[in-house]
Amino acid sequence: MAFFRSFGKFGSNSMKILLINKNGYFNSKFLSSSTRIMSAASPTSQLNANSPQSQKIGKRDPLDTSFDNHIDAFKSKTTVELIRAYLVYVLCSSEYLVENNMKIMKLMNSILGDKVFNMLMKSTFYGHFVAGEDQVKIVPCLERLRSFGVKPILDYSVEEDLSQEEAEEREVTAATPLAAPNPSDPSHLPQYVVDKTFADRRYKVLGARTYFYLNEATCERNMEIFIKCLEAVKYSSFGTGITAIKLTALGRPNLLLQISEVIQRTRQYMRDIAGGTGNVLTHHKTIKDLEKYFGKLGDQKDVKEFLERMTTDKEGILHLFPWSGIVNEECQLSDTFRVPDPKTGQMRRLTSQIQPKEEEMFRNMIRRLNNIVKIAEELDVRIMIDAEQTYFQPAISRITLEMMRKYNTKKAIVFNTYQCYLKEAYQEVVTDLEQASRQNFYFGAKLVRGAYMDQERARADALGYEDPINANYEATTEMYHKTLTECLRRIKHLKNAGADPKKIAIMVASHNEDTVRFAIEKMKEIGISPEDKVICFGQLLGMCDYITMPLGQAGYSAYKYIPYGPVKEVLPYLSRRAQENKGVLKKIQKEKRLLKTEIFRRLSRGQLFYKPKGDYVPI
Ligand SMILES: Cc1cc2nc3c(=O)[nH]c(=O)nc-3n(C[C@H](O)[C@H](O)[C@H](O)COP(=O)(O)OP(=O)(O)OC[C@H]3O[C@@H](n4cnc5c(N)ncnc54)[C@H](O)[C@@H]3O)c2cc1C
């Protein structure tokens, strides 16, 4: 029996119908049809991670944790693809080519014309790092990965090719409040000041893409793109895939900046009135403690109302603001963030004035995010919200946590991201884990080291606030391993208590083989198996196949971060990949060595036309 699915191409009415046979593999045909992508209610949408197809246990290989086995690493690739990969890495080792890659690519495009240039890119960089132009063209890549036990995280990687000046101008405009500064506004904390020098957020960032706000219409378009990604994931990965999104794509960054600052001020306010240190939003204080603190001031009308509005969770721990409200589409920010002055009892705002237009923009951002997550929930596809710069991140993290509370009631649909290069990473994760436990929602987290280190440090130095990054690489690694161990320990605790261990799900998103090895060893030591389906691993397409592929083939939950988009529009992404590869020479050297050995092995056995054929099934 064949299942039918249709995939829409961006900006086109032509449709491709995928026929999915009973083994779960694809055949595809173009049909002239105006049918939209099938809705979640269609019978085929029942084919999800729990369907018989995906539950079929495929072949499993033993895992060599030295990640030195070139046969296992590359058996999913043709020999021509290996030669292409080797060539790409050789080109990435050239300082001149890497430094001038964008100029060279543009020059070649103008000399060769689009057709030949596209062909050239597909046989080199694009072919190696990008899965295809649209949801249909990426299917063979996803299908191949799947047959070798690896699942996709889809990212539509089209980026605007802005000059530095354009990026700076857009950012300064979009990060500045609409209202002129008011004398009653609290003065900005240095971290949240808009500074033109750091307005181009792409500065020294290779590991992540950057969105620059243009207007509400572009945010609306970004939402639609994310939704198309969700649909593509659903229909191309049997519900096992993930979509990656960035909050800066969905709204005006000024609002994230303002909320981040409020969170920082709230922490300070709580420290002042509750005592102690730490970065928690919810100090372990009860309303009674606060009433005692305000004493007679508590009789004043405003203070009384403030205390009445404050919410507590089931253990009586107080939340200064009804944070859950910020993911409601009727949220009024200016009404939310007011606190009584501890000395006078007079109410004061923790934000600068927010214009009605900005309130509307914030509600738009939240509506877009709610739309995306609702569709993810209907399609049963998970969604990972990327972590960004520290001046946005408190807001991104808080909004994501509230989305988790709202949507992760039966399973982890929304995943947050924690950057372990931050001094506060461990404490953040523990605080959020505790909130998830108290409020009984599923906690999903991607752990990364962090992509913005250089600009974070330079900005902190220039604007005069404490460097948020760990002192050195070793401290970041220690933070990563400590945070991961704590998550594993809590999962085991859930298992032992007979609770659902899936209440905590973690993605180890790292190209560092020591960290991947650490995770595997800790899983064994603590007693968590791949079959528990609570720990997964993620690396980028075209990077560290020697880690991802053996993991997938051995039955670990392994993901490739899959960029896709038209050749010309993913050039900025490719440019960053080239530069990043130059920066991680040690890993590249290992990948190059393994590629060379495997190419020679295949050629010496006459396997130039080796055809990869996998019979693995992702866990
Ligand atoms: C699937 C996936 C998703 C990702 N999503 C995000 C995301 O949402 N947000 C994000 O910020 N990044 C994200 N990243 C990028 C990630 O944060 C890292 O930049 C990248 O993976 C390199 O780290 P590593 O562990 O792979 O490699 P390693 O080479 O082991 O580590 C390099 C990293 O170590 C840290 N580091 C290096 N030197 C120092 C130092 N002197 N002091 C302190 N720390 C140091 C930096 O974070 C640097 O990026 C993602 C990566 C992957 C694979």
The ligand as an ORCA input file, in Angstrom:
! r2SCAN-3c Opt
* xyz 0 1
  C      22.937     21.184     16.197
  C      23.549     22.452     16.692
  C      22.739     23.495     17.137
  C      23.310     24.683     17.624
  N      22.497     25.675     18.091
  C      23.048     26.782     18.662
  C      22.247     27.777     19.272
  O      21.020     27.697     19.285
  N      22.858     28.848     19.855
  C      24.231     28.970     19.890
  O      24.742     29.938     20.477
  N      25.003     28.049     19.297
  C      24.458     26.970     18.687
  N      25.267     26.030     18.111
  C      26.719     26.305     17.958
  C      27.473     25.922     19.215
  O      27.126     26.786     20.268
  C      28.994     26.010     19.050
  O      29.364     27.294     18.615
  C      29.582     25.037     18.086
  O      28.888     23.831     18.074
  C      31.049     24.782     18.504
  O      31.085     24.143     19.763
  P      31.460     22.568     19.871
  O      31.065     22.061     21.190
  O      30.820     21.899     18.714
  O      33.010     22.541     19.569
  P      34.341     22.942     20.441
  O      35.382     23.188     19.412
  O      34.585     21.896     21.464
  O      33.979     24.258     21.164
  C      34.099     25.532     20.597
  C      33.278     26.416     21.511
  O      33.869     26.446     22.830
  C      33.652     27.701     23.441
  N      34.960     28.301     23.733
  C      36.032     28.309     22.920
  N      37.062     28.981     23.500
  C      36.620     29.410     24.698
  C      37.198     30.192     25.751
  N      38.454     30.639     25.673
  N      36.461     30.463     26.824
  C      35.188     30.009     26.935
  N      34.576     29.255     25.967
  C      35.283     28.971     24.858
  C      32.887     28.538     22.419
  O      31.527     28.417     22.714
  C      33.196     27.863     21.091
  O      32.159     28.052     20.142
  C      24.719     24.831     17.633
  C      25.531     23.792     17.205
  C      24.977     22.614     16.739
  C      25.863     21.516     16.279
*
